[in-house]
Amino acid sequence: MTNEEWIQAFMRYLITERGYSVKTKEAYLRDLTAFCEFLEDSGSADLLAIDHLDVRVYLAFLNDRGYSRNTISRNIASLRSFYQYILKQEKMEENPFSYVHLKKKKNRLPRFFYEKEIDILFQSVEGDRPLDQRNRALLEVLYGAGLRVSECANLTFSVIDLDNSVMLIHGKGNKDRYVPLGSFAADALQEYRLDGRKRIMERFQKDHDYVFINHRGDQITPTGIEYVLNQLIKKSSLSSSIHPHMLRHTFATHLLNNGADLRTVQELLGHANLSTTQIYTHVTKESLQKSYRSFHPRA
């Protein structure tokens, strides 16, 4: 097989077996294509004929080009995954990237909203117009269930059990998880489904099961969700920008700050590894102040 054939086989593997999104697949493809171009310029174009020396030279090449540590780390992770796949096909005896370990970057604290800010954000979705109802349900689901934006965009009514207040989420890596649905989110979804969404769908003669729709009745996109949230920020008195992931961060932060254990939050977020969830073990200034006043004798 040629380099191109191996790369295409790996792309199919990422989608069909690993359950990766198209966006993630494209990121892998970019990294592999860049590595192929490097090998061709170096005079040794065969992806299956590289060794540890080629890896070291490529690392030096990336550093010389001035790439950030994050970019280099992503490149190496993509290539390590590709060669792990090649290893499983028994076309190489070892993964040439298995011994590459970059220094860990410092974890930045995730951006989140304080509870008072969340209250202000919810004030921006008051109203009875169809899109007001949609925005209210959207905000309740993102904050109340901690969904990824792609999970929210692909949410269908078939996986929502309003009687038992639970949703079955098909998440990253083809992993399914049950997520509880709070009473506020359940009420907002029910109102939106029976009124606002129904009116939009009938007006544009649309018929599908996707929960969140745009103003023409089509399935909303992740970009569309981000646009809606930024419009809500402009409408509110908050001054920061917003990304849908901020509501996921806020969901996890508020759970932990109110006493939830890390394993529960891991399960709710759909993280494969607990180490991914541990970034949320930061505490808010409010919690620090509360603990200080409660436990310090001179507080």
C-alpha positions in Angstrom: 0.0 0.0 0.0 1.1 3.6 -0.7 1.4 6.3 1.9 -1.9 7.7 0.7 -3.7 4.4 1.0 -2.4 3.8 4.6 -3.5 7.3 5.6 -7.0 6.8 4.1 -7.3 3.4 5.9 -6.3 5.1 9.1 -9.0 7.8 8.5 -11.6 5.2 8.1 -10.5 3.5 11.2 -10.8 6.8 13.2 -14.4 7.3 12.0 -15.8 3.7 12.0 -13.9 2.1 15.0 -12.9 5.0 17.2 -16.0 7.1 16.6 -14.0 10.3 16.1 -15.7 13.4 14.6 -15.0 14.6 11.1 -13.3 17.6 12.6 -10.9 15.5 14.6 -10.2 13.3 11.6 -9.3 16.4 9.6 -6.8 17.4 12.3 -5.1 14.0 12.1 -5.0 14.2 8.3 -3.3 17.6 8.4 -0.6 16.3 10.8 0.0 13.2 8.7 0.1 15.2 5.4 2.6 17.6 6.9 4.8 14.7 8.0 4.6 13.1 4.6 5.8 16.4 3.0 8.7 16.5 5.4 9.7 13.0 4.5 9.5 13.7 0.8 11.7 16.8 1.2 14.2 14.7 3.3 14.5 12.1 0.5 12.9 9.2 2.4 9.2 9.3 1.6 8.1 5.8 2.9 5.9 6.2 6.0 6.6 2.6 7.0 10.4 2.9 6.7 11.1 5.6 9.3 13.1 5.1 12.5 13.9 6.9 15.7 16.4 9.1 13.9 13.7 10.4 11.6 11.6 11.2 14.6 14.3 13.2 16.2 15.0 15.1 13.0 11.3 15.9 12.6 11.1 17.2 16.2 14.1 19.5 15.5 12.4 20.6 12.3 9.2 21.5 14.1 11.1 23.4 16.8 13.1 25.3 14.1 9.9 26.3 12.4 8.9 28.0 15.7 5.8 25.9 16.4 4.4 26.2 19.9 4.7 23.3 22.4 0.9 22.7 22.0 1.2 22.4 18.2 4.2 20.0 18.4 2.5 17.9 21.1 -0.6 17.6 18.9 1.5 16.6 15.9 3.3 13.9 17.9 0.1 12.6 19.3 -1.4 12.3 15.8 1.6 10.4 14.5 1.9 8.2 17.6 -1.8 7.1 17.0 -1.1 6.5 13.3 1.9 4.3 14.0 0.0 2.5 16.7 -2.5 1.6 14.1 0.2 0.4 11.7 1.6 -1.7 14.5 -1.8 -3.4 15.0 -1.7 -4.2 11.2 1.7 -5.9 11.9 3.5 -3.8 9.3 6.1 -2.5 11.8 7.8 -4.0 14.8 7.6 -0.9 17.0 6.0 2.5 17.1 8.8 5.0 16.4 6.9 7.8 18.3 6.2 5.7 21.4 9.3 7.1 23.2 8.7 10.8 22.5 7.6 12.6 25.6 7.4 16.4 25.6 7.3 18.3 28.9 3.8 18.7 30.1 2.3 22.1 29.7 0.9 23.9 32.7 -2.9 23.4 32.9 -4.8 26.6 32.7 -7.9 26.9 34.8 -11.0 26.5 32.7 -13.1 29.6 32.3 -16.5 29.3 34.0 -19.4 31.4 35.2 -20.1 32.2 38.8 -23.7 31.4 40.0 -24.7 35.0 39.9 -23.5 35.3 36.4 -25.5 32.2 35.4 -28.6 33.9 36.9 -27.9 37.0 34.7 -27.4 34.8 31.6 -30.8 33.1 32.2 -32.5 36.5 32.4 -31.5 37.1 28.8 -33.7 34.2 27.6 -37.0 35.3 29.2 -39.9 35.6 26.7 -42.5 33.6 24.9 -41.3 33.9 21.3 -40.3 30.5 19.7 -36.6 31.4 19.6 -36.8 32.6 23.3 -38.1 29.2 24.2 -35.4 27.5 22.2 -32.6 29.6 23.7 -34.0 28.9 27.2 -34.0 25.2 26.6 -30.6 25.3 25.0 -29.1 27.1 27.9 -30.8 24.8 30.4 -29.4 21.7 28.7 -25.9 23.0 28.2 -25.6 24.2 31.8 -27.8 21.5 33.4 -26.3 18.5 31.7 -22.8 19.6 30.8 -23.0 18.4 27.2 -20.4 19.0 24.6 -21.6 21.4 21.9 -21.6 18.6 19.3 -23.7 16.4 21.6 -26.1 19.2 22.0 -26.4 19.9 18.3 -27.0 16.2 17.6 -29.5 15.7 20.4 -32.8 14.1 19.4 -36.0 13.7 21.3 -35.7 9.9 20.9 -32.9 9.8 23.5 -34.7 12.1 26.0 -36.9 10.4 28.7 -38.8 13.3 30.2 -40.9 10.9 32.5 -37.7 9.7 34.2 -35.7 12.9 33.7 -32.8 11.3 31.9 -31.0 11.5 28.5 -28.9 8.9 26.7 -26.0 10.8 25.2 -23.9 9.3 22.4 -20.6 10.9 23.1 -17.0 11.1 22.0 -15.4 7.9 21.0 -18.7 6.1 20.5 -19.2 6.1 24.3 -22.8 6.2 25.6 -23.7 7.6 29.0 -26.9 8.5 30.9 -27.2 12.1 32.0 -29.8 13.3 34.5 -32.2 16.0 33.3 -33.0 18.7 35.9 -36.5 19.9 36.5 -35.7 23.3 35.0 -34.3 21.8 31.8 -37.1 19.3 31.5 -39.7 22.0 31.8 -37.9 24.2 29.3 -37.6 21.4 26.8 -41.3 20.4 27.2 -42.5 24.0 26.6 -40.2 24.5 23.6 -41.2 21.2 22.1 -44.9 21.7 22.4 -45.0 25.4 21.4 -42.0 27.3 20.0 -40.3 24.4 18.1 -43.7 23.2 16.8 -44.5 26.6 15.4 -41.2 26.9 13.6 -41.4 23.4 12.2 -44.9 23.9 10.9 -44.1 27.3 9.4 -41.3 25.9 7.3 -42.8 22.4 6.8 -39.9 20.5 8.4 -40.1 17.1 10.0 -37.1 15.7 11.9 -36.2 14.6 15.4 -33.4 17.0 16.2 -34.1 18.9 19.4 -32.4 22.2 18.6 -33.2 24.0 15.4 -32.4 27.3 13.7 -34.9 29.9 12.7 -35.7 28.0 9.5 -36.4 24.7 11.3 -33.2 22.9 10.3 -30.9 21.2 12.7 -28.7 23.8 14.4 -24.9 23.5 14.0 -22.3 23.9 16.7 -21.3 27.2 15.1 -24.9 28.2 15.3 -25.1 27.4 19.0 -22.0 29.5 19.6 -23.6 32.4 17.7 -26.8 32.1 19.8 -24.8 32.2 23.1 -22.8 35.2 22.0 -26.0 37.1 21.2 -27.3 36.2 24.7 -24.1 37.6 26.2 -24.6 40.9 24.3 -28.2 41.0 25.5 -27.2 40.5 29.1 -25.1 42.8 31.3 -22.2 40.4 31.2 -19.1 41.6 29.5 -17.1 38.5 28.6 -17.3 36.4 25.4 -18.7 32.9 25.7 -18.0 29.5 24.2 -20.4 26.6 24.7 -17.6 24.7 26.5 -17.7 27.4 29.2 -21.1 26.1 30.2 -19.7 22.6 30.4 -16.9 23.9 32.6 -19.4 25.7 34.7 -21.5 22.6 35.1 -18.5 20.6 36.4 -17.2 23.4 38.6 -20.6 24.0 40.3 -21.1 20.3 41.0 -17.7 20.0 42.6 -18.0 23.2 44.6 -21.3 22.0 46.0 -19.9 18.6 47.1 -20.1 16.2 44.2 -17.3 13.7 44.0 -14.9 13.6 41.1 -15.9 10.1 39.9 -19.5 11.2 39.6 -18.5 14.3 37.6 -16.3 12.1 35.4 -19.2 9.9 34.6 -21.5 12.8 33.9 -19.0 14.5 31.6 -18.2 11.3 29.7 -14.5 11.5 30.4 -12.6 8.2 29.7 -9.9 9.1 32.2 -10.2 10.7 35.7 -7.1 12.8 34.9 -9.1 14.7 32.3 -11.7 15.6 35.0 -9.1 16.7 37.5 -8.7 20.0 35.8 -12.0 20.9 37.4 -10.7 20.4 41.0 -9.9 24.1 41.1 -12.1 26.0 43.6 -13.7 29.4 43.1 -12.8 32.5 45.1 -16.2 32.2 46.7 -15.5 28.7 48.0 -12.0 29.8 49.2 -13.6 32.6 51.1 -16.3 30.4 52.6 -13.7 27.8 53.7 -11.5 30.5 55.2 -14.3 32.0 57.2 -15.5 28.6 58.4 -12.2 27.1 59.5 -9.6 29.8 60.3 -9.7 31.0 63.9 -8.9 34.6 63.0 -11.3 34.8 60.2 
